[in-house]
Every structure is written in C-alpha cells, then in structure tokens.
Amino acid sequence: MFDLTSNHLRIAVHGGGDSGGGMAGALESFLSFIESLLELSPTQLFERVLPGVSSLDNLHPLFVHFPIALLSLFFVLDVAGTVGSKAQWRRSAASLLYAGALFAAPTVVMGLVAAAAVAHGGDVHEIMERHEQLGISVFLLASVLALWRFWAKAPLSGAANILYLILATLLMGLLVFAADLGGLMVFKYGVAVEPVTAMNREAASLHQHGLDGMHEESDLQDHDALPYQHDHDH
C-alpha cells in the first residue's frame, strides 16, 4: 500500500498477521528498508549502502584487488594453456592481461597519492617506498607483456614463448612481494586504519623531527605547526 497523503512516500504491506512473520512480514521489512533509503541525502545514501568504501581515505585499497586477481589469473591460464596446448586458453589469458595492466595504472596512481597523504612513521616509510617501487614495476612489466601480446596477434611459441613465460613469472614474483608489503603496512602497522591513525600521525611527526634535528629552531617550529605532513624527499 502506498501512502500519498503526506510529502513523503510511505510503503506498507498488510496481511502478515499480528506477529509480523511470514512472507508478508519479510516483504514489509524490505520495503521499510527501501523507504528509509529514500529519505536519505545522496551522501548519506552512499555511506549507508557502501559503508566500507565511504570510510576509505583513498581508493587505492579498492582498486588494488583487481590487478592482483586479473594478473594472477592471466599467469595461471597462460601457463596451463601452454602446457596443455590450448590456444583458446591463451587467448583468454591475453584478455585478462590487458585488463590487469589497465587496472594497474589507476592503482599505482592512487597508491602514490595515498603515500603522500597517509600518516606513517619512519619504519613504515621504508616499507612504503619498496611497495611503491614494486607496484610501479608490476605496472611497467604488465604493460610490456600486454603490448607484446597485442602486437604478436597470436599465441607465442618457441624461444619467444619461453622468454615471455619467464617475464610473466617475474611479474608474478613482483606482484606477490608488492602485495605482501601492502598487507604488512596495514595488518602490522595499521596504515590508514582509523583507530591507529592518531598513533601513526605521532610517529610521522617524531620521524620528521628526527630527520630535521640539525635544522634551525625556527624550522622546527614550522614543522610543529604541521604535525601530519611527512617529508618524502629525504
């Protein structure tokens, strides 16, 4: 039943009995949920439907799963297609490689933006830099393999295929180590995890002050005024 007597759209279902159970009760609960969404602003709606995404400081954690999954599937399918002489499998693997290389581009860009903005201390800074280097290497190597595969127009064979699979294996190694360092930053040091953010900001400030210990007193006071900024040019 739709109630149009007020300025708000109201939805109700009758026939569920006093207990509110059964199919009618479940349907009424669902319609009540839809009704509550209709009363929210676009921002509130986004936070209600995707609370995890709305809590992110940046989109790097959202995008990073796509190149990991796509490039891993490419490698498995390409090797299986080579061993089993399945040309169709290798063509499908090429499509996965193209998609993985494309997703790697915004993932790297968002990662660099996140590294410049997220609070972290000295130990994490070294891990983050290695993670950045590995991520960029993954993108570059995936792009080279994708372009090679595209220009070849057909599944590779012979010595060219052996070299290609060696490079694909190297790609997987870089991907594994990059993902491992990303997990280390999050699950051990709590980088970009909200309850740990205050501690990371303090660690970043202490690390920066340590690097600038030989500066003049006026420079130190300027740094105290910006406790969240981390110097990546050291």
C-alpha positions as CSV (number, residue, x, y, z in Angstrom):
1,M,0.0,0.0,0.0
2,F,1.3,3.5,-0.9
3,D,0.5,6.4,1.3
4,L,0.4,9.6,-0.8
5,T,-1.3,11.8,1.8
6,S,2.0,13.4,3.0
7,N,5.0,14.8,1.4
8,H,6.9,11.5,1.9
9,L,6.4,8.3,0.0
10,R,5.4,5.6,2.5
11,I,5.2,1.9,1.8
12,A,3.3,-0.7,3.8
13,V,2.1,-4.3,3.3
14,H,-1.0,-5.7,5.0
15,G,-1.9,-9.3,5.6
16,G,1.1,-10.5,7.6
17,G,-0.8,-11.0,10.8
18,D,-0.1,-9.6,14.3
19,S,3.2,-11.5,14.5
20,G,4.6,-9.7,11.5
21,G,6.2,-13.0,10.3
22,G,5.9,-14.9,7.1
23,M,6.4,-13.6,3.6
24,A,4.4,-10.5,4.2
25,G,6.5,-9.6,7.2
26,A,9.7,-10.1,5.3
27,L,8.4,-8.0,2.4
28,E,7.3,-5.3,4.7
29,S,10.7,-5.2,6.4
30,F,12.4,-5.0,3.0
31,L,10.1,-2.1,1.9
32,S,10.7,-0.3,5.1
33,F,14.4,-0.5,4.4
34,I,13.9,0.9,0.9
35,E,11.7,3.7,2.4
36,S,14.5,4.6,4.8
37,L,16.9,4.9,2.0
38,L,14.6,7.2,0.0
39,E,14.7,9.6,2.9
40,L,18.5,10.0,2.9
41,S,20.6,12.5,1.0
42,P,22.9,11.2,-1.7
43,T,25.9,11.4,0.6
44,Q,24.0,9.6,3.4
45,L,22.8,7.0,0.9
46,F,26.3,6.3,-0.2
47,E,27.5,5.9,3.4
48,R,24.5,3.6,4.2
49,V,24.9,1.3,1.1
50,L,28.7,1.2,1.0
51,P,30.0,2.0,4.5
52,G,33.3,0.4,3.8
53,V,34.1,2.4,0.7
54,S,32.9,5.6,2.3
55,S,35.3,5.2,5.2
56,L,38.3,4.9,3.0
57,D,40.8,7.8,3.0
58,N,41.7,6.9,-0.6
59,L,40.7,4.5,-3.3
60,H,43.9,2.5,-3.6
61,P,42.7,-0.4,-1.4
62,L,39.6,-0.6,-3.5
63,F,41.4,-0.8,-6.9
64,V,44.4,-2.9,-5.8
65,H,42.5,-6.2,-5.8
66,F,41.7,-6.0,-9.5
67,P,45.2,-6.1,-10.9
68,I,46.2,-8.8,-8.3
69,A,43.3,-11.0,-9.4
70,L,43.4,-10.4,-13.1
71,L,47.2,-10.8,-13.5
72,S,47.2,-13.9,-11.3
73,L,44.5,-15.5,-13.4
74,F,46.4,-14.5,-16.6
75,F,49.5,-16.3,-15.4
76,V,47.8,-19.5,-14.3
77,L,45.7,-19.7,-17.5
78,D,48.6,-18.8,-19.8
79,V,50.9,-21.5,-18.3
80,A,48.1,-24.0,-18.4
81,G,47.3,-23.1,-22.0
82,T,51.0,-23.6,-22.9
83,V,51.3,-26.9,-21.1
84,G,48.0,-28.2,-22.5
85,S,48.4,-26.7,-26.0
86,K,45.1,-24.9,-25.6
87,A,45.2,-21.8,-27.9
88,Q,41.8,-20.6,-26.7
89,W,43.0,-20.6,-23.1
90,R,46.0,-18.5,-24.0
91,R,43.7,-16.0,-25.9
92,S,41.6,-15.7,-22.8
93,A,44.7,-15.2,-20.7
94,A,45.7,-12.4,-23.0
95,S,42.4,-10.6,-22.3
96,L,43.0,-11.0,-18.6
97,L,46.5,-9.5,-19.0
98,Y,45.1,-6.5,-20.9
99,A,42.5,-5.8,-18.1
100,G,45.1,-6.3,-15.4
101,A,47.5,-3.8,-17.0
102,L,44.7,-1.3,-17.4
103,F,43.6,-1.6,-13.7
104,A,47.3,-1.4,-12.6
105,A,47.6,2.1,-13.9
106,P,45.0,3.8,-11.7
107,T,46.0,1.6,-8.8
108,V,49.6,2.9,-9.0
109,V,48.5,6.5,-9.3
110,M,46.1,6.2,-6.3
111,G,48.8,4.5,-4.3
112,L,51.3,7.3,-4.9
113,V,48.6,9.8,-3.9
114,A,47.9,7.8,-0.8
115,A,51.6,7.5,0.1
116,A,51.9,11.3,0.1
117,A,48.8,11.8,2.3
118,V,48.6,9.0,4.7
119,A,50.2,9.4,8.2
120,H,53.1,7.0,8.9
121,G,56.4,6.7,10.7
122,G,60.0,6.1,9.7
123,D,59.8,2.3,9.6
124,V,56.7,2.3,7.5
125,H,58.2,4.8,5.2
126,E,60.9,2.4,4.1
127,I,58.3,-0.4,3.6
128,M,56.1,2.0,1.7
129,E,58.8,3.1,-0.7
130,R,59.7,-0.5,-1.5
131,H,55.9,-1.2,-2.0
132,E,55.8,1.8,-4.4
133,Q,58.8,0.6,-6.4
134,L,57.4,-2.9,-6.7
135,G,53.9,-1.6,-7.7
136,I,55.4,0.6,-10.5
137,S,57.5,-2.4,-11.7
138,V,54.4,-4.5,-11.8
139,F,52.6,-1.9,-13.9
140,L,55.5,-1.4,-16.3
141,L,56.2,-5.1,-16.8
142,A,52.5,-5.9,-17.2
143,S,52.2,-3.2,-19.8
144,V,55.3,-4.5,-21.8
145,L,53.8,-8.0,-21.8
146,A,50.4,-6.7,-22.8
147,L,51.8,-4.7,-25.7
148,W,54.0,-7.6,-26.8
149,R,51.0,-10.0,-26.8
150,F,48.8,-7.4,-28.6
151,W,51.4,-6.9,-31.4
152,A,52.0,-10.6,-31.8
153,K,48.4,-11.1,-32.7
154,A,48.7,-14.9,-32.0
155,P,49.9,-17.1,-29.1
156,L,53.7,-17.1,-28.9
157,S,55.7,-20.2,-29.5
158,G,59.3,-21.4,-29.3
159,A,62.0,-19.3,-27.7
160,A,59.8,-16.2,-27.7
161,N,57.2,-18.0,-25.7
162,I,59.9,-19.2,-23.2
163,L,61.1,-15.7,-22.7
164,Y,57.6,-14.5,-22.4
165,L,56.8,-17.0,-19.7
166,I,60.0,-16.1,-17.8
167,L,58.9,-12.5,-17.7
168,A,55.4,-13.5,-16.7
169,T,56.9,-15.5,-13.8
170,L,58.9,-12.4,-12.8
171,L,55.7,-10.4,-13.0
172,M,54.1,-12.8,-10.5
173,G,57.0,-12.6,-8.2
174,L,56.9,-8.8,-8.1
175,L,53.1,-8.9,-7.6
176,V,53.4,-11.3,-4.6
177,F,56.1,-9.2,-2.9
178,A,54.2,-5.9,-3.5
179,A,51.0,-7.4,-2.1
180,D,52.9,-8.8,0.9
181,L,54.4,-5.4,1.7
182,G,50.9,-3.8,1.3
183,G,49.5,-6.3,3.8
184,L,52.4,-5.7,6.2
185,M,51.7,-2.0,6.3
186,V,48.0,-2.5,7.0
187,F,47.9,-5.5,9.3
188,K,51.1,-4.9,11.3
189,Y,51.4,-1.1,11.3
190,G,47.8,-0.2,10.8
191,V,48.4,2.3,8.0
192,A,45.2,4.1,7.0
193,V,43.3,2.2,9.7
194,E,41.2,4.8,11.5
195,P,41.8,3.7,15.2
196,V,45.6,3.7,14.6
197,T,45.7,7.0,12.6
198,A,46.4,9.1,15.7
199,M,49.4,6.9,16.7
200,N,50.7,6.9,13.1
201,R,50.5,10.7,13.0
202,E,52.5,11.0,16.1
203,A,55.1,8.5,14.7
204,A,55.3,10.5,11.4
205,S,55.8,13.7,13.4
206,L,58.6,12.2,15.5
207,H,60.3,10.7,12.4
208,Q,60.2,14.1,10.6
209,H,61.6,15.9,13.6
210,G,64.4,13.4,13.9
211,L,65.4,14.0,10.2
212,D,65.3,17.7,10.8
213,G,67.2,17.7,14.1
214,M,70.1,19.7,12.6
215,H,67.8,22.5,11.3
216,E,67.4,25.9,12.9
217,E,64.9,26.3,15.7
218,S,62.6,28.3,13.5
219,D,62.4,25.4,11.1
220,L,61.5,23.1,13.9
221,Q,58.7,25.4,15.0
222,D,57.3,25.3,11.4
223,H,57.3,21.5,11.5
224,D,55.4,21.6,14.8
225,A,52.7,23.6,13.1
226,L,52.3,20.8,10.5
227,P,52.4,17.6,12.5
228,Y,50.6,15.5,9.8
229,Q,52.9,16.3,6.9
230,H,55.6,13.6,6.1
231,D,58.7,14.5,4.0
232,H,59.1,12.1,1.2
233,D,62.1,13.9,-0.3
234,H,64.7,12.7,2.2
